[in-house]
Amino acid sequence: MRTRSFALLTGCLLAFAARAAGLPPKPNFVVVNIDGANVWPLLAGTPDAPPAHETFYYYRGLRLEAVRHGDWKLHLPPAKTPDGKPLLYHLKTDIGEATDVAGTHPDMVRQLRDLAAAMAEDLGLDGIGAGCREVGKVENPEALIGPDGKPRAGFEPK
């Protein structure tokens, strides 16, 4: 049995579910640049399938806390920490993120910081960026299934 390690976004599961349901494959199932990609080749075990995403951005709320690119992950210091230094981990050899290697890999720190800086104009670094979507709203929202356990009118199974 062959195993592979890869990260994916929750949105990637939508494209996977569409493919698993028999819908025609598409190279990417993307609404905007933060949505998922088709991970069917990875989950189906296609040999040498490329990763769906090379770079991941880890947000806590509206603050970018870390960037992962390939086997490297950079934890960014909070902007309010004047002397804060980023922490760099090589995930291939340190999946538990126990050993900071930023001092011995300054080029990788610089590369990941550049990727983080590029998000300033998109999703933002510590607040709402220009590329953020508006929150969806529904007038008079109603549950699809009532307290009695029955579907709302118009949503009954056929």
Long-range contacts (C-beta under 8 A, 24 or more apart in sequence): 2-45, 4-42, 6-42, 6-51, 6-52, 7-51, 7-53, 7-56, 7-68, 8-36, 8-37, 8-39, 8-42, 8-52, 8-53, 9-34, 9-35, 9-36, 9-37, 9-52, 9-53, 9-56, 10-36, 11-35, 11-36, 12-36, 12-37, 12-38, 12-39, 12-52, 12-53, 13-39, 15-39, 15-40, 16-40, 16-43, 32-131, 32-133, 33-122, 33-131, 34-123, 34-131, 55-115, 57-116, 57-119, 57-123, 59-123, 62-124, 62-126, 62-127, 62-128, 63-125, 63-126, 64-116, 64-119, 64-123, 64-124, 64-125, 64-126, 67-112, 67-115, 67-116, 69-111, 69-112, 69-115, 72-105, 72-108, 72-112, 73-97, 73-112, 74-102, 74-108, 74-109, 74-112, 74-113, 74-116, 76-113, 76-116, 79-125, 79-126, 86-112, 86-113, 88-112
